Amino acid sequence: MEREIRNDEKLDSERPKLYQYRWIILPFYITAVFVNNIPGEIYVSISNELIEIYDTSETLVTMASTSYMIMHPILSIPCSQFIVNYGWATSSKIGVILTILGSLVKLFVNYTDFYMIVIGQILIGAGKPFILNCQATMAQNWFYPESRPIIITIMNVLNLISSVFTFMIPGKFIFAGYQYNGSIESIEKGMDLVSKLNRILLYLSIVLLLCLFTLKNNPPTPPSELVKQEEKSKNIKKTLIKIFSNKQFLFCFQAYALFMGLTKSLMIVLSYLFKACGQGKEQVSIAGSIVNISAVASLAVIAGILKKYTNKRKLIAILLMIMSISSLVLFYFCLISENKIAIYISIGIVGLFIMPNVPLLMDMSCDSIFPINASFAVGIMYIGSRIFLVLFSQFLAIVVGGSDSNKGRVTLTFSIEVIVLLCSVTIFSFTNIKRKTAVIEEDLLDDQSNQKNSFCENATQTLIMESTQQTPQVNVQKRSILELNKKS
């Protein structure tokens, strides 16, 4: 314990300084993440109106959301390599430019056709990995290493908050009170409202122009040793082989992909589950809001816990996973009981325990692949969760039976979820990932102390040698003085 305290004191006194400019970097980067995430599902709540207003197909309207989401998995790996080659600030600036261009393109929808919105969404979606994959790299370049999980937590909180704005802006503010009745007036009014929505998104993106002048890759002296020891390989194939042959990373990857993918896919089929248990659309909407609110609250709490118990990441992650599975079982029994209050409370508990695992697993995966740039870990983890989300949402929709669902199918759905997640926790328990930042800095401190000790030892030996050399001379001088005294 005393050794840890001494190490902490040494770290505080001998670390590179933190630059105040980081408090300019952080809010502008956070704003970029927030603004880029808002357009993702902005057209979902008004899908029916858009089909009628632009006389287009449901497939094309759905593409306005899916085209945005699909760009992250497609571009994530190339974007991570771009971050390695040119830095996170340059990558974020490209993401900002793509976000602004996409928002600008969507303004022409009323002069052409609905496909302009799809093109705009593709551009904004392409900007997402350029911005979001930078979070870990930005944190380690400007902050002390233990701040990385806290910053990743902030990013996930913002994603949840921006998702709330995504549904509120069109439904509650722009299209509130609008009814399509097939008349020319209602079509023109609908087009004006779509144009108004797109202008708001453009105004928000224009704010990001400030990021082009404020974001910087590194301070003069980065506060983390990780920056100096990072691998700068330009061979993507070699990098990916290294990552996917790393067992520790794969343990984290499967846990993140399964927990995030399965949970989100459960939310997608939530309406079918609720219908089988006597609940309607209103209850589904309330339950979905409660999950997001409780997730935001839990992420805020976990940030403080991680700061205090940063060396207990694995234990905290396993406890959260077990509590997540337990909360899903509780939610199942409350859903079967058809008690609305119990359903709302239990689904709130689900959000409370599942979302905090995001920053934990992200941070551990970054350490597991070091010295490879952390942006690769972030990008691959997001790809995994998206792939499992797509696969399991389709699979669970079949299992639950869609609109023909019943309580037996609900039981089967939850049973599959619990069994898969229990297997995931078991696999994750074999992880053994140390905080690379702590190990590196401790080694540096030991090297410095060894150098000081060796210097002191050398100096002491030199003094002893000098004193031993001087002793005979002193004795000779004393004898000569005594002899002179005797003669006198």
Secondary structure, 3 states (H helix, E strand, C coil): CHHHHHHHHHHHHHCCCCCCCHHHHHHHHHHHHHHHHHHHHCCCCCHHHHHHHCCCCHHHHHHHHHHHHHHHHHHHHHHHHHHHHHCHHHHHHHHHHHHHHHHHHHHHCCCCCCHHHHHHHHHHHHHHHHHHCCHHHHHHHHCCHHHHHHHHHHHHHHHHHHHHHHHHHHHHHHCCCCCCCCCHHHHHHHHHHHHHHHHHHHHHHHHHHHHHHHCCCCCCCCCCHHHHHCCCCCCHHHHHHHHHCCHHHHHHHHHHHHHHHHHHHHHHCHHHHHHHCCCCHHHHHHHHHHHHHHHHHHHHHHHHHHHHCHHHHHHHHHHHHHHHHHHHHHHHHHHHHCCHHHHHHHHHHHHHHHCCHHHHHHHHHHHHHCCCCHHHHHHHHHHHHHHHHHHHHHHHHHHHCHHHCCHHHHHHHHHHHHHHHHHHHHHHCCCCCCCHHHHHHHHHHHHHHHHHHHHHHHHHHHHHHHHHHHHHHHHHHHHHHHHHHHHC
